[in-house]
């Protein structure tokens, strides 16, 4: 059974210079707009190399969005996820992934 965990952050209409995502206080992604640099580390990953997918983009109304999708979540993906953009307060959520026949997540 496959369980995907989607997380989404809506940011201000002022495009942030820096966006970071953390999993249990470890940086798993950052995007530096001033340096045109985007780095995604080995975000929650298991022995099969499955990774989290993170996209930061700007919509037609110039609002910046950052989305994190954990595909085929495992119990190792449980924990605190925090997203922060420059000049904003961080936003956090705790994700719990249970194991068993039917994987489920809760936040």
PADREN-159697 format. One line per 10 residues: number of its first residue (from 1); their letters; for each residue x, y, z of N, C-alpha, C. Coordinates in nm, 3 decimals, always signed. Layout:
<atoms>
NUM> A> X,Y,Z,X,Y,Z,X,Y,Z  ...
</atoms>
This chain:
<atoms>
1> XXXXXXXXXX> +0.084,-0.119,+0.000,+0.000,+0.000,+0.000,+0.088,+0.124,+0.000  +0.047,+0.221,-0.076,+0.124,+0.343,-0.088,+0.050,+0.456,-0.019  +0.126,+0.536,+0.054,+0.068,+0.650,+0.122,+0.155,+0.772,+0.097  +0.097,+0.874,+0.035,+0.170,+0.998,+0.011,+0.124,+1.102,+0.112  +0.218,+1.184,+0.158,+0.187,+1.288,+0.256,+0.215,+1.423,+0.192  +0.110,+1.502,+0.163,+0.131,+1.634,+0.105,+0.133,+1.743,+0.213  +0.230,+1.833,+0.206,+0.236,+1.950,+0.294,+0.249,+2.072,+0.204  +0.183,+2.183,+0.241,+0.184,+2.301,+0.156,+0.194,+2.425,+0.241  +0.273,+2.521,+0.196,+0.287,+2.648,+0.264,+0.254,+2.758,+0.165  +0.163,+2.848,+0.203,+0.132,+2.965,+0.121,+0.205,+3.081,+0.184
11> XXXXXXXXXX> +0.286,+3.148,+0.106,+0.365,+3.257,+0.158,+0.310,+3.391,+0.112  +0.370,+3.498,+0.160,+0.322,+3.632,+0.129,+0.338,+3.666,-0.018  +0.278,+3.778,-0.056,+0.287,+3.820,-0.195,+0.423,+3.879,-0.228  +0.505,+3.903,-0.125,+0.642,+3.947,-0.150,+0.728,+3.822,-0.164  +0.785,+3.798,-0.282,+0.863,+3.675,-0.300,+0.979,+3.669,-0.201  +0.991,+3.562,-0.126,+1.099,+3.550,-0.028,+1.233,+3.526,-0.096  +1.339,+3.575,-0.034,+1.472,+3.551,-0.089,+1.520,+3.410,-0.057  +1.473,+3.355,+0.055,+1.520,+3.224,+0.097,+1.404,+3.142,+0.151  +1.393,+3.017,+0.109,+1.292,+2.924,+0.160,+1.366,+2.799,+0.208  +1.336,+2.754,+0.330,+1.398,+2.632,+0.381,+1.291,+2.538,+0.435
21> XXXXXXXXXX> +1.314,+2.409,+0.420,+1.233,+2.303,+0.481,+1.324,+2.223,+0.573  +1.274,+2.189,+0.691,+1.348,+2.107,+0.787,+1.265,+1.983,+0.821  +1.333,+1.874,+0.848,+1.270,+1.754,+0.903,+1.346,+1.724,+1.031  +1.276,+1.735,+1.145,+1.339,+1.716,+1.276,+1.468,+1.798,+1.289  +1.459,+1.925,+1.256,+1.570,+2.022,+1.270,+1.686,+2.001,+1.173  +1.672,+1.911,+1.076,+1.775,+1.892,+0.973,+1.725,+1.957,+0.845  +1.807,+2.043,+0.785,+1.766,+2.109,+0.660,+1.760,+2.003,+0.550  +1.643,+1.995,+0.486,+1.628,+1.900,+0.375,+1.612,+1.973,+0.241  +1.594,+2.106,+0.246,+1.576,+2.182,+0.122,+1.597,+2.329,+0.150  +1.662,+2.396,+0.057,+1.659,+2.542,+0.060,+1.667,+2.596,-0.081
31> XXXXXXXXXX> +1.604,+2.712,-0.097,+1.605,+2.781,-0.225,+1.644,+2.925,-0.198  +1.753,+2.968,-0.259,+1.804,+3.103,-0.244,+1.778,+3.176,-0.375  +1.678,+3.264,-0.375,+1.640,+3.334,-0.497,+1.747,+3.433,-0.541  +1.820,+3.492,-0.446,+1.921,+3.591,-0.482,+2.038,+3.527,-0.555  +2.067,+3.403,-0.526,+2.179,+3.334,-0.591,+2.131,+3.236,-0.697  +2.001,+3.235,-0.723,+1.941,+3.138,-0.816,+1.987,+2.997,-0.784  +1.986,+2.964,-0.656,+2.036,+2.835,-0.611,+1.925,+2.759,-0.539  +1.908,+2.634,-0.577,+1.808,+2.547,-0.515,+1.876,+2.415,-0.481  +1.867,+2.375,-0.355,+1.933,+2.253,-0.311,+1.834,+2.167,-0.235  +1.824,+2.042,-0.272,+1.742,+1.945,-0.200,+1.835,+1.834,-0.157
41> XXXXXXXXXX> +1.851,+1.819,-0.026,+1.940,+1.715,+0.024,+1.866,+1.582,+0.023  +1.927,+1.482,+0.079,+1.863,+1.351,+0.089,+1.748,+1.362,+0.186  +1.643,+1.423,+0.140,+1.523,+1.440,+0.221,+1.474,+1.303,+0.262  +1.381,+1.294,+0.355,+1.343,+1.164,+0.409,+1.357,+1.054,+0.305  +1.449,+0.964,+0.329,+1.485,+0.863,+0.230,+1.504,+0.729,+0.298  +1.466,+0.625,+0.231,+1.486,+0.491,+0.287,+1.592,+0.417,+0.207  +1.610,+0.290,+0.237,+1.713,+0.211,+0.170,+1.690,+0.197,+0.021  +1.569,+0.224,-0.027,+1.540,+0.215,-0.170,+1.559,+0.349,-0.241  +1.599,+0.452,-0.167,+1.627,+0.581,-0.228,+1.505,+0.666,-0.257  +1.390,+0.633,-0.199,+1.272,+0.716,-0.222,+1.294,+0.849,-0.151
51> XXXXXXXXXX> +1.250,+0.957,-0.212,+1.276,+1.090,-0.157,+1.149,+1.173,-0.150  +1.161,+1.279,-0.074,+1.055,+1.378,-0.072,+1.072,+1.467,-0.195  +0.963,+1.517,-0.248,+0.967,+1.607,-0.362,+0.922,+1.744,-0.313  +1.003,+1.846,-0.338,+0.973,+1.980,-0.291,+0.974,+2.073,-0.409  +0.870,+2.156,-0.420,+0.859,+2.253,-0.528,+0.827,+2.388,-0.466  +0.903,+2.489,-0.505,+0.873,+2.627,-0.464,+0.854,+2.706,-0.592  +0.737,+2.769,-0.605,+0.710,+2.844,-0.727,+0.620,+2.963,-0.697  +0.600,+3.045,-0.798,+0.516,+3.164,-0.787,+0.398,+3.148,-0.882  +0.277,+3.176,-0.831,+0.159,+3.160,-0.916,+0.130,+3.288,-0.993  +0.020,+3.288,-1.068,-0.015,+3.400,-1.154,-0.040,+3.529,-1.075
61> XXXXXXXXXX> -0.078,+3.516,-0.948,-0.104,+3.636,-0.866,+0.020,+3.678,-0.788  +0.137,+3.624,-0.825,+0.266,+3.655,-0.763,+0.279,+3.608,-0.619  +0.195,+3.515,-0.576,+0.212,+3.456,-0.444,+0.305,+3.336,-0.457  +0.395,+3.324,-0.361,+0.491,+3.214,-0.363,+0.436,+3.098,-0.280  +0.447,+2.978,-0.334,+0.402,+2.857,-0.267,+0.520,+2.762,-0.257  +0.526,+2.688,-0.147,+0.625,+2.581,-0.135,+0.550,+2.456,-0.093  +0.571,+2.348,-0.167,+0.499,+2.223,-0.141,+0.598,+2.110,-0.121  +0.570,+2.028,-0.023,+0.651,+1.909,+0.006,+0.560,+1.788,-0.007  +0.600,+1.692,-0.088,+0.524,+1.569,-0.104,+0.615,+1.453,-0.069  +0.580,+1.381,+0.036,+0.655,+1.262,+0.074,+0.584,+1.144,+0.009
71> XXXXXXXXXX> +0.650,+1.081,-0.087,+0.588,+0.969,-0.158,+0.619,+0.839,-0.087  +0.519,+0.752,-0.085,+0.532,+0.620,-0.023,+0.592,+0.632,+0.117  +0.525,+0.711,+0.201,+0.574,+0.742,+0.335,+0.594,+0.618,+0.420  +0.700,+0.621,+0.502,+0.729,+0.515,+0.597,+0.736,+0.577,+0.736  +0.748,+0.493,+0.837,+0.756,+0.544,+0.974,+0.878,+0.635,+0.992  +0.983,+0.616,+0.912,+1.101,+0.703,+0.919,+1.070,+0.846,+0.879  +0.959,+0.866,+0.807,+0.919,+1.000,+0.765,+0.842,+1.074,+0.874  +0.808,+1.006,+0.982,+0.740,+1.072,+1.093,+0.832,+1.179,+1.152  +0.772,+1.282,+1.207,+0.851,+1.385,+1.273,+0.799,+1.523,+1.245  +0.876,+1.620,+1.290,+0.838,+1.760,+1.276,+0.891,+1.815,+1.143
81> XXXXXXXXXX> +0.803,+1.877,+1.065,+0.840,+1.943,+0.941,+0.816,+2.092,+0.958  +0.917,+2.171,+0.922,+0.908,+2.316,+0.935,+0.948,+2.379,+0.803  +0.869,+2.477,+0.761,+0.903,+2.555,+0.643,+0.916,+2.700,+0.686  +1.020,+2.766,+0.636,+1.038,+2.907,+0.669,+1.086,+2.981,+0.546  +1.025,+3.096,+0.525,+1.068,+3.186,+0.420,+1.128,+3.310,+0.486  +1.221,+3.374,+0.418,+1.283,+3.492,+0.475,+1.176,+3.596,+0.509  +1.195,+3.664,+0.619,+1.106,+3.770,+0.668,+0.969,+3.718,+0.710  +0.959,+3.590,+0.744,+0.833,+3.534,+0.793,+0.861,+3.447,+0.915  +0.757,+3.419,+0.988,+0.767,+3.324,+1.099,+0.763,+3.182,+1.041  +0.836,+3.089,+1.100,+0.830,+2.951,+1.051,+0.694,+2.888,+1.078
91> XXXXXXXXXX> +0.659,+2.792,+0.998,+0.534,+2.717,+1.016,+0.571,+2.570,+1.026  +0.520,+2.502,+1.129,+0.556,+2.363,+1.154,+0.434,+2.274,+1.166  +0.456,+2.147,+1.136,+0.352,+2.046,+1.153,+0.423,+1.916,+1.192  +0.361,+1.840,+1.281,+0.416,+1.710,+1.318,+0.340,+1.604,+1.240  +0.413,+1.519,+1.170,+0.354,+1.413,+1.088,+0.384,+1.279,+1.155  +0.280,+1.198,+1.172,+0.296,+1.064,+1.227,+0.252,+0.964,+1.122  +0.343,+0.876,+1.083,+0.312,+0.772,+0.984,+0.312,+0.639,+1.057  +0.200,+0.569,+1.052,+0.191,+0.439,+1.119,+0.222,+0.328,+1.020  +0.268,+0.216,+1.073,+0.296,+0.102,+0.986,+0.183,+0.001,+0.999  +0.180,-0.093,+0.909,+0.076,-0.194,+0.910,+0.028,-0.221,+0.770
101> XXXXXXX> -0.083,-0.295,+0.760,-0.137,-0.327,+0.628,-0.171,-0.201,+0.551  -0.238,-0.109,+0.618,-0.274,+0.016,+0.553,-0.198,+0.127,+0.621  -0.099,+0.183,+0.550,-0.024,+0.294,+0.607,-0.115,+0.416,+0.615  -0.105,+0.485,+0.724,-0.183,+0.607,+0.740,-0.093,+0.714,+0.796  -0.127,+0.838,+0.765,-0.053,+0.948,+0.824,-0.152,+1.041,+0.893  -0.101,+1.115,+0.987,-0.185,+1.210,+1.062,-0.099,+1.329,+1.098  -0.160,+1.451,+1.086,-0.093,+1.571,+1.133,-0.193,+1.665,+1.191
</atoms>
